[in-house]
Amino acid sequence: MRPILIFLGIILMFIGFFIMTLGIFLPSHQEYKDTETEEDVEYSGIVMIGPIPIVFGNSPGLMMLSVLIAILMIIWIFLFAFGLKIK
């Protein structure tokens, strides 16, 4: 492996940690609304436990998108597991 790639990887990790630290300490510029008003928030997510996906959410459309992403992730995992190379 080339030393320049290792160096760039380490630099990218430090930049990521720095940005995350800034996000913790800098105040958000959002104005908080009253807690009495409720907005409908749609969410969906994927938890991968090995090659097994767990999909959750409250929006059918977003859950279908999450299932599609999970299928693509499973295909990606199997491609790497069996050593298939994409040309």
Biopython code that builds the backbone (N, CA, C, O; Angstrom):
import numpy as np
from Bio.PDB.StructureBuilder import StructureBuilder

atoms = [
    (1, "MET", "N", (0.850, -1.181, 0.000)),
    (1, "MET", "CA", (0.000, 0.000, 0.000)),
    (1, "MET", "C", (0.891, 1.238, 0.000)),
    (1, "MET", "O", (1.961, 1.253, 0.608)),
    (2, "ARG", "N", (0.439, 2.243, -0.676)),
    (2, "ARG", "CA", (1.220, 3.462, -0.796)),
    (2, "ARG", "C", (1.113, 4.304, 0.478)),
    (2, "ARG", "O", (0.025, 4.445, 1.036)),
    (3, "PRO", "N", (2.227, 4.858, 0.935)),
    (3, "PRO", "CA", (2.203, 5.678, 2.164)),
    (3, "PRO", "C", (1.326, 6.916, 2.033)),
    (3, "PRO", "O", (0.754, 7.375, 3.022)),
    (4, "ILE", "N", (1.213, 7.467, 0.818)),
    (4, "ILE", "CA", (0.394, 8.671, 0.657)),
    (4, "ILE", "C", (-1.076, 8.376, 0.928)),
    (4, "ILE", "O", (-1.786, 9.228, 1.462)),
    (5, "LEU", "N", (-1.547, 7.173, 0.565)),
    (5, "LEU", "CA", (-2.940, 6.816, 0.831)),
    (5, "LEU", "C", (-3.185, 6.649, 2.323)),
    (5, "LEU", "O", (-4.233, 7.043, 2.835)),
    (6, "ILE", "N", (-2.219, 6.065, 3.016)),
    (6, "ILE", "CA", (-2.345, 5.930, 4.469)),
    (6, "ILE", "C", (-2.394, 7.304, 5.121)),
    (6, "ILE", "O", (-3.212, 7.549, 6.008)),
    (7, "PHE", "N", (-1.516, 8.198, 4.679)),
    (7, "PHE", "CA", (-1.484, 9.553, 5.214)),
    (7, "PHE", "C", (-2.801, 10.280, 4.948)),
    (7, "PHE", "O", (-3.333, 10.942, 5.839)),
    (8, "LEU", "N", (-3.330, 10.161, 3.730)),
    (8, "LEU", "CA", (-4.597, 10.823, 3.405)),
    (8, "LEU", "C", (-5.755, 10.243, 4.217)),
    (8, "LEU", "O", (-6.651, 10.980, 4.630)),
    (9, "GLY", "N", (-5.744, 8.937, 4.448)),
    (9, "GLY", "CA", (-6.783, 8.323, 5.270)),
    (9, "GLY", "C", (-6.758, 8.840, 6.697)),
    (9, "GLY", "O", (-7.806, 9.120, 7.279)),
    (10, "ILE", "N", (-5.562, 8.968, 7.263)),
    (10, "ILE", "CA", (-5.434, 9.485, 8.630)),
    (10, "ILE", "C", (-5.888, 10.936, 8.696)),
    (10, "ILE", "O", (-6.574, 11.330, 9.639)),
    (11, "ILE", "N", (-5.510, 11.734, 7.703)),
    (11, "ILE", "CA", (-5.936, 13.142, 7.663)),
    (11, "ILE", "C", (-7.452, 13.238, 7.574)),
    (11, "ILE", "O", (-8.056, 14.063, 8.260)),
    (12, "LEU", "N", (-8.081, 12.406, 6.737)),
    (12, "LEU", "CA", (-9.542, 12.430, 6.624)),
    (12, "LEU", "C", (-10.220, 12.050, 7.937)),
    (12, "LEU", "O", (-11.258, 12.611, 8.285)),
    (13, "MET", "N", (-9.638, 11.101, 8.666)),
    (13, "MET", "CA", (-10.217, 10.742, 9.967)),
    (13, "MET", "C", (-10.125, 11.911, 10.938)),
    (13, "MET", "O", (-11.083, 12.183, 11.662)),
    (14, "PHE", "N", (-8.992, 12.608, 10.970)),
    (14, "PHE", "CA", (-8.860, 13.752, 11.859)),
    (14, "PHE", "C", (-9.816, 14.875, 11.482)),
    (14, "PHE", "O", (-10.386, 15.523, 12.360)),
    (15, "ILE", "N", (-9.997, 15.112, 10.195)),
    (15, "ILE", "CA", (-10.947, 16.133, 9.754)),
    (15, "ILE", "C", (-12.365, 15.753, 10.183)),
    (15, "ILE", "O", (-13.132, 16.612, 10.621)),
    (16, "GLY", "N", (-12.717, 14.468, 10.059)),
    (16, "GLY", "CA", (-14.045, 14.021, 10.489)),
    (16, "GLY", "C", (-14.263, 14.197, 11.975)),
    (16, "GLY", "O", (-15.321, 14.663, 12.399)),
    (17, "PHE", "N", (-13.261, 13.825, 12.782)),
    (17, "PHE", "CA", (-13.381, 14.024, 14.228)),
    (17, "PHE", "C", (-13.487, 15.498, 14.578)),
    (17, "PHE", "O", (-14.230, 15.866, 15.488)),
    (18, "PHE", "N", (-12.751, 16.348, 13.865)),
    (18, "PHE", "CA", (-12.802, 17.779, 14.120)),
    (18, "PHE", "C", (-14.188, 18.340, 13.802)),
    (18, "PHE", "O", (-14.725, 19.140, 14.568)),
    (19, "ILE", "N", (-14.762, 17.928, 12.684)),
    (19, "ILE", "CA", (-16.099, 18.401, 12.304)),
    (19, "ILE", "C", (-17.147, 17.919, 13.301)),
    (19, "ILE", "O", (-18.058, 18.667, 13.654)),
    (20, "MET", "N", (-17.022, 16.667, 13.759)),
    (20, "MET", "CA", (-17.970, 16.161, 14.761)),
    (20, "MET", "C", (-17.838, 16.936, 16.067)),
    (20, "MET", "O", (-18.844, 17.233, 16.712)),
    (21, "THR", "N", (-16.621, 17.266, 16.461)),
    (21, "THR", "CA", (-16.415, 18.033, 17.684)),
    (21, "THR", "C", (-17.009, 19.428, 17.547)),
    (21, "THR", "O", (-17.626, 19.933, 18.485)),
    (22, "LEU", "N", (-16.833, 20.047, 16.402)),
    (22, "LEU", "CA", (-17.440, 21.364, 16.173)),
    (22, "LEU", "C", (-18.960, 21.289, 16.262)),
    (22, "LEU", "O", (-19.597, 22.183, 16.818)),
    (23, "GLY", "N", (-19.535, 20.233, 15.719)),
    (23, "GLY", "CA", (-20.987, 20.068, 15.765)),
    (23, "GLY", "C", (-21.513, 19.904, 17.175)),
    (23, "GLY", "O", (-22.651, 20.274, 17.461)),
    (24, "ILE", "N", (-20.694, 19.353, 18.062)),
    (24, "ILE", "CA", (-21.115, 19.190, 19.452)),
    (24, "ILE", "C", (-21.083, 20.523, 20.188)),
    (24, "ILE", "O", (-21.998, 20.835, 20.951)),
    (25, "PHE", "N", (-20.036, 21.307, 19.963)),
    (25, "PHE", "CA", (-19.837, 22.513, 20.769)),
    (25, "PHE", "C", (-20.469, 23.769, 20.191)),
    (25, "PHE", "O", (-20.782, 24.689, 20.948)),
    (26, "LEU", "N", (-20.667, 23.842, 18.901)),
    (26, "LEU", "CA", (-21.287, 25.034, 18.329)),
    (26, "LEU", "C", (-22.801, 24.947, 18.457)),
    (26, "LEU", "O", (-23.382, 23.882, 18.249)),
    (27, "PRO", "N", (-23.433, 26.046, 18.794)),
    (27, "PRO", "CA", (-24.897, 26.005, 18.942)),
    (27, "PRO", "C", (-25.574, 25.857, 17.586)),
    (27, "PRO", "O", (-25.055, 26.280, 16.554)),
    (28, "SER", "N", (-26.733, 25.251, 17.627)),
    (28, "SER", "CA", (-27.515, 25.079, 16.419)),
    (28, "SER", "C", (-28.197, 26.399, 16.074)),
    (28, "SER", "O", (-28.545, 27.175, 16.964)),
    (29, "HIS", "N", (-28.386, 26.647, 14.788)),
    (29, "HIS", "CA", (-29.024, 27.890, 14.361)),
    (29, "HIS", "C", (-30.515, 27.725, 14.141)),
    (29, "HIS", "O", (-31.161, 28.611, 13.582)),
    (30, "GLN", "N", (-31.068, 26.599, 14.576)),
    (30, "GLN", "CA", (-32.500, 26.387, 14.446)),
    (30, "GLN", "C", (-33.216, 27.067, 15.603)),
    (30, "GLN", "O", (-32.741, 27.086, 16.738)),
    (31, "GLU", "N", (-34.352, 27.613, 15.281)),
    (31, "GLU", "CA", (-35.191, 28.152, 16.336)),
    (31, "GLU", "C", (-36.145, 27.059, 16.766)),
    (31, "GLU", "O", (-36.828, 26.452, 15.941)),
    (32, "TYR", "N", (-36.184, 26.816, 18.053)),
    (32, "TYR", "CA", (-37.043, 25.748, 18.552)),
    (32, "TYR", "C", (-38.477, 26.230, 18.612)),
    (32, "TYR", "O", (-38.761, 27.332, 19.083)),
    (33, "LYS", "N", (-39.375, 25.390, 18.131)),
    (33, "LYS", "CA", (-40.797, 25.728, 18.135)),
    (33, "LYS", "C", (-41.415, 25.280, 19.447)),
    (33, "LYS", "O", (-40.800, 24.559, 20.232)),
    (34, "ASP", "N", (-42.634, 25.718, 19.663)),
    (34, "ASP", "CA", (-43.343, 25.295, 20.858)),
    (34, "ASP", "C", (-43.547, 23.786, 20.829)),
    (34, "ASP", "O", (-43.707, 23.187, 19.765)),
    (35, "THR", "N", (-43.540, 23.190, 21.998)),
    (35, "THR", "CA", (-43.729, 21.741, 22.063)),
    (35, "THR", "C", (-45.175, 21.347, 21.802)),
    (35, "THR", "O", (-45.464, 20.169, 21.594)),
    (36, "GLU", "N", (-46.094, 22.318, 21.808)),
    (36, "GLU", "CA", (-47.491, 22.007, 21.579)),
    (36, "GLU", "C", (-47.769, 21.662, 20.117)),
    (36, "GLU", "O", (-48.665, 20.870, 19.825)),
    (37, "THR", "N", (-47.007, 22.250, 19.205)),
    (37, "THR", "CA", (-47.237, 21.962, 17.788)),
    (37, "THR", "C", (-46.457, 20.707, 17.415)),
    (37, "THR", "O", (-45.254, 20.605, 17.653)),
    (38, "GLU", "N", (-47.172, 19.762, 16.827)),
    (38, "GLU", "CA", (-46.537, 18.526, 16.404)),
    (38, "GLU", "C", (-46.532, 18.464, 14.889)),
    (38, "GLU", "O", (-47.535, 18.757, 14.238)),
    (39, "GLU", "N", (-45.404, 18.084, 14.343)),
    (39, "GLU", "CA", (-45.298, 17.905, 12.902)),
    (39, "GLU", "C", (-45.192, 16.418, 12.614)),
    (39, "GLU", "O", (-44.621, 15.657, 13.394)),
    (40, "ASP", "N", (-45.753, 16.019, 11.482)),
    (40, "ASP", "CA", (-45.619, 14.627, 11.077)),
    (40, "ASP", "C", (-44.225, 14.419, 10.508)),
    (40, "ASP", "O", (-43.870, 14.981, 9.472)),
    (41, "VAL", "N", (-43.460, 13.620, 11.187)),
    (41, "VAL", "CA", (-42.095, 13.330, 10.764)),
    (41, "VAL", "C", (-42.060, 11.888, 10.271)),
    (41, "VAL", "O", (-42.461, 10.967, 10.983)),
    (42, "GLU", "N", (-41.580, 11.704, 9.057)),
    (42, "GLU", "CA", (-41.454, 10.363, 8.509)),
    (42, "GLU", "C", (-40.005, 9.927, 8.651)),
    (42, "GLU", "O", (-39.080, 10.705, 8.415)),
    (43, "TYR", "N", (-39.826, 8.686, 9.035)),
    (43, "TYR", "CA", (-38.474, 8.179, 9.194)),
    (43, "TYR", "C", (-38.425, 6.720, 8.784)),
    (43, "TYR", "O", (-39.441, 6.025, 8.741)),
    (44, "SER", "N", (-37.225, 6.282, 8.487)),
    (44, "SER", "CA", (-36.971, 4.900, 8.145)),
    (44, "SER", "C", (-35.488, 4.655, 8.327)),
    (44, "SER", "O", (-34.682, 5.573, 8.181)),
    (45, "GLY", "N", (-35.122, 3.419, 8.646)),
    (45, "GLY", "CA", (-33.716, 3.120, 8.853)),
    (45, "GLY", "C", (-33.416, 1.652, 8.663)),
    (45, "GLY", "O", (-34.313, 0.813, 8.574)),
    (46, "ILE", "N", (-32.124, 1.366, 8.605)),
    (46, "ILE", "CA", (-31.653, -0.002, 8.428)),
    (46, "ILE", "C", (-30.594, -0.273, 9.487)),
    (46, "ILE", "O", (-29.695, 0.538, 9.708)),
    (47, "VAL", "N", (-30.715, -1.419, 10.133)),
    (47, "VAL", "CA", (-29.672, -1.896, 11.033)),
    (47, "VAL", "C", (-29.160, -3.198, 10.432)),
    (47, "VAL", "O", (-29.922, -4.148, 10.250)),
    (48, "MET", "N", (-27.868, -3.238, 10.123)),
    (48, "MET", "CA", (-27.279, -4.445, 9.550)),
    (48, "MET", "C", (-26.580, -5.221, 10.660)),
    (48, "MET", "O", (-25.668, -4.710, 11.311)),
    (49, "ILE", "N", (-27.013, -6.447, 10.865)),
    (49, "ILE", "CA", (-26.341, -7.357, 11.795)),
    (49, "ILE", "C", (-25.748, -8.455, 10.925)),
    (49, "ILE", "O", (-26.415, -9.428, 10.572)),
    (50, "GLY", "N", (-24.470, -8.270, 10.589)),
    (50, "GLY", "CA", (-23.849, -9.158, 9.612)),
    (50, "GLY", "C", (-24.521, -8.928, 8.276)),
    (50, "GLY", "O", (-24.693, -7.780, 7.866)),
    (51, "PRO", "N", (-24.904, -9.985, 7.590)),
    (51, "PRO", "CA", (-25.593, -9.798, 6.307)),
    (51, "PRO", "C", (-27.112, -9.703, 6.450)),
    (51, "PRO", "O", (-27.822, -9.675, 5.445)),
    (52, "ILE", "N", (-27.615, -9.654, 7.675)),
    (52, "ILE", "CA", (-29.060, -9.646, 7.906)),
    (52, "ILE", "C", (-29.532, -8.221, 8.203)),
    (52, "ILE", "O", (-29.112, -7.629, 9.197)),
    (53, "PRO", "N", (-30.402, -7.664, 7.350)),
    (53, "PRO", "CA", (-30.891, -6.309, 7.594)),
    (53, "PRO", "C", (-32.157, -6.306, 8.453)),
    (53, "PRO", "O", (-32.999, -7.198, 8.350)),
    (54, "ILE", "N", (-32.268, -5.294, 9.291)),
    (54, "ILE", "CA", (-33.489, -5.040, 10.040)),
    (54, "ILE", "C", (-33.952, -3.645, 9.616)),
    (54, "ILE", "O", (-33.264, -2.654, 9.860)),
    (55, "VAL", "N", (-35.111, -3.579, 8.986)),
    (55, "VAL", "CA", (-35.636, -2.317, 8.465)),
    (55, "VAL", "C", (-36.762, -1.847, 9.371)),
    (55, "VAL", "O", (-37.633, -2.631, 9.746)),
    (56, "PHE", "N", (-36.743, -0.562, 9.722)),
    (56, "PHE", "CA", (-37.799, -0.003, 10.571)),
    (56, "PHE", "C", (-38.189, 1.369, 10.040)),
    (56, "PHE", "O", (-37.437, 1.989, 9.288)),
    (57, "GLY", "N", (-39.367, 1.839, 10.436)),
    (57, "GLY", "CA", (-39.812, 3.156, 10.034)),
    (57, "GLY", "C", (-41.313, 3.293, 10.156)),
    (57, "GLY", "O", (-42.014, 2.351, 10.524)),
    (58, "ASN", "N", (-41.802, 4.501, 9.836)),
    (58, "ASN", "CA", (-43.240, 4.741, 9.909)),
    (58, "ASN", "C", (-43.837, 5.167, 8.571)),
    (58, "ASN", "O", (-45.038, 5.420, 8.484)),
    (59, "SER", "N", (-43.015, 5.249, 7.532)),
    (59, "SER", "CA", (-43.495, 5.654, 6.223)),
    (59, "SER", "C", (-43.310, 4.505, 5.235)),
    (59, "SER", "O", (-42.188, 4.037, 5.044)),
    (60, "PRO", "N", (-44.393, 4.041, 4.603)),
    (60, "PRO", "CA", (-44.253, 2.921, 3.660)),
    (60, "PRO", "C", (-43.316, 3.235, 2.498)),
    (60, "PRO", "O", (-42.563, 2.363, 2.066)),
    (61, "GLY", "N", (-43.347, 4.445, 1.994)),
    (61, "GLY", "CA", (-42.470, 4.812, 0.886)),
    (61, "GLY", "C", (-41.000, 4.787, 1.278)),
    (61, "GLY", "O", (-40.160, 4.265, 0.545)),
    (62, "LEU", "N", (-40.701, 5.350, 2.426)),
    (62, "LEU", "CA", (-39.319, 5.346, 2.895)),
    (62, "LEU", "C", (-38.857, 3.945, 3.273)),
    (62, "LEU", "O", (-37.682, 3.614, 3.118)),
    (63, "MET", "N", (-39.781, 3.118, 3.771)),
    (63, "MET", "CA", (-39.388, 1.749, 4.109)),
    (63, "MET", "C", (-39.073, 0.955, 2.855)),
    (63, "MET", "O", (-38.163, 0.126, 2.872)),
    (64, "MET", "N", (-39.798, 1.184, 1.766)),
    (64, "MET", "CA", (-39.473, 0.504, 0.512)),
    (64, "MET", "C", (-38.102, 0.941, 0.004)),
    (64, "MET", "O", (-37.340, 0.123, -0.512)),
    (65, "LEU", "N", (-37.786, 2.225, 0.147)),
    (65, "LEU", "CA", (-36.463, 2.710, -0.223)),
    (65, "LEU", "C", (-35.396, 2.067, 0.653)),
    (65, "LEU", "O", (-34.327, 1.706, 0.161)),
    (66, "SER", "N", (-35.674, 1.920, 1.944)),
    (66, "SER", "CA", (-34.725, 1.281, 2.847)),
    (66, "SER", "C", (-34.530, -0.191, 2.505)),
    (66, "SER", "O", (-33.416, -0.707, 2.599)),
    (67, "VAL", "N", (-35.606, -0.870, 2.109)),
    (67, "VAL", "CA", (-35.481, -2.276, 1.698)),
    (67, "VAL", "C", (-34.615, -2.373, 0.450)),
    (67, "VAL", "O", (-33.785, -3.276, 0.347)),
    (68, "LEU", "N", (-34.795, -1.462, -0.496)),
    (68, "LEU", "CA", (-33.974, -1.456, -1.704)),
    (68, "LEU", "C", (-32.497, -1.235, -1.355)),
    (68, "LEU", "O", (-31.619, -1.914, -1.887)),
    (69, "ILE", "N", (-32.237, -0.291, -0.468)),
    (69, "ILE", "CA", (-30.861, -0.036, -0.043)),
    (69, "ILE", "C", (-30.297, -1.254, 0.677)),
    (69, "ILE", "O", (-29.130, -1.595, 0.484)),
    (70, "ALA", "N", (-31.110, -1.918, 1.510)),
    (70, "ALA", "CA", (-30.655, -3.115, 2.214)),
    (70, "ALA", "C", (-30.303, -4.232, 1.243)),
    (70, "ALA", "O", (-29.311, -4.934, 1.436)),
    (71, "ILE", "N", (-31.112, -4.400, 0.198)),
    (71, "ILE", "CA", (-30.820, -5.429, -0.808)),
    (71, "ILE", "C", (-29.501, -5.113, -1.514)),
    (71, "ILE", "O", (-28.686, -6.007, -1.740)),
    (72, "LEU", "N", (-29.295, -3.849, -1.862)),
    (72, "LEU", "CA", (-28.032, -3.466, -2.486)),
    (72, "LEU", "C", (-26.848, -3.697, -1.554)),
    (72, "LEU", "O", (-25.776, -4.108, -1.997)),
    (73, "MET", "N", (-27.042, -3.434, -0.264)),
    (73, "MET", "CA", (-25.958, -3.671, 0.698)),
    (73, "MET", "C", (-25.654, -5.159, 0.839)),
    (73, "MET", "O", (-24.491, -5.539, 0.972)),
    (74, "ILE", "N", (-26.682, -6.003, 0.812)),
    (74, "ILE", "CA", (-26.471, -7.452, 0.895)),
    (74, "ILE", "C", (-25.713, -7.940, -0.335)),
    (74, "ILE", "O", (-24.795, -8.751, -0.217)),
    (75, "ILE", "N", (-26.092, -7.449, -1.517)),
    (75, "ILE", "CA", (-25.371, -7.823, -2.732)),
    (75, "ILE", "C", (-23.917, -7.385, -2.635)),
    (75, "ILE", "O", (-23.017, -8.135, -3.013)),
    (76, "TRP", "N", (-23.681, -6.187, -2.135)),
    (76, "TRP", "CA", (-22.320, -5.664, -1.963)),
    (76, "TRP", "C", (-21.512, -6.549, -1.018)),
    (76, "TRP", "O", (-20.351, -6.855, -1.290)),
    (77, "ILE", "N", (-22.128, -6.961, 0.095)),
    (77, "ILE", "CA", (-21.445, -7.824, 1.061)),
    (77, "ILE", "C", (-21.082, -9.156, 0.421)),
    (77, "ILE", "O", (-19.960, -9.631, 0.596)),
    (78, "PHE", "N", (-22.002, -9.769, -0.316)),
    (78, "PHE", "CA", (-21.725, -11.057, -0.940)),
    (78, "PHE", "C", (-20.667, -10.943, -2.041)),
    (78, "PHE", "O", (-19.863, -11.857, -2.225)),
    (79, "LEU", "N", (-20.665, -9.828, -2.769)),
    (79, "LEU", "CA", (-19.624, -9.644, -3.782)),
    (79, "LEU", "C", (-18.238, -9.628, -3.144)),
    (79, "LEU", "O", (-17.302, -10.222, -3.680)),
    (80, "PHE", "N", (-18.104, -8.958, -2.012)),
    (80, "PHE", "CA", (-16.817, -8.920, -1.339)),
    (80, "PHE", "C", (-16.509, -10.232, -0.629)),
    (80, "PHE", "O", (-15.348, -10.637, -0.562)),
    (81, "ALA", "N", (-17.516, -10.896, -0.103)),
    (81, "ALA", "CA", (-17.286, -12.141, 0.628)),
    (81, "ALA", "C", (-16.790, -13.257, -0.280)),
    (81, "ALA", "O", (-15.950, -14.061, 0.123)),
    (82, "PHE", "N", (-17.308, -13.309, -1.507)),
    (82, "PHE", "CA", (-16.913, -14.365, -2.417)),
    (82, "PHE", "C", (-15.817, -13.941, -3.391)),
    (82, "PHE", "O", (-15.440, -14.707, -4.278)),
    (83, "GLY", "N", (-15.318, -12.744, -3.228)),
    (83, "GLY", "CA", (-14.183, -12.292, -4.021)),
    (83, "GLY", "C", (-14.494, -12.000, -5.469)),
    (83, "GLY", "O", (-13.599, -12.051, -6.313)),
    (84, "LEU", "N", (-15.737, -11.696, -5.775)),
    (84, "LEU", "CA", (-16.098, -11.359, -7.150)),
    (84, "LEU", "C", (-15.647, -9.925, -7.441)),
    (84, "LEU", "O", (-15.823, -9.023, -6.622)),
    (85, "LYS", "N", (-15.078, -9.744, -8.595)),
    (85, "LYS", "CA", (-14.612, -8.409, -8.962)),
    (85, "LYS", "C", (-15.512, -7.845, -10.057)),
    (85, "LYS", "O", (-15.825, -8.522, -11.036)),
    (86, "ILE", "N", (-15.920, -6.596, -9.871)),
    (86, "ILE", "CA", (-16.757, -5.922, -10.858)),
    (86, "ILE", "C", (-15.823, -5.263, -11.876)),
    (86, "ILE", "O", (-14.921, -4.510, -11.510)),
    (87, "LYS", "N", (-16.050, -5.555, -13.135)),
    (87, "LYS", "CA", (-15.183, -4.969, -14.185)),
    (87, "LYS", "C", (-15.920, -3.920, -14.947)),
    (87, "LYS", "O", (-15.363, -3.317, -15.864)),
]
sb = StructureBuilder()
sb.init_structure("model")
sb.init_model(0)
sb.init_chain("A")
sb.init_seg("    ")
for serial, (resi, resn, name, xyz) in enumerate(atoms, 1):
    if name == "N":
        sb.init_residue(resn, " ", resi, " ")
    sb.init_atom(name, np.array(xyz, "f"), 0.0, 1.0, " ", f" {name:<3s}", serial, name[0])
structure = sb.get_structure()
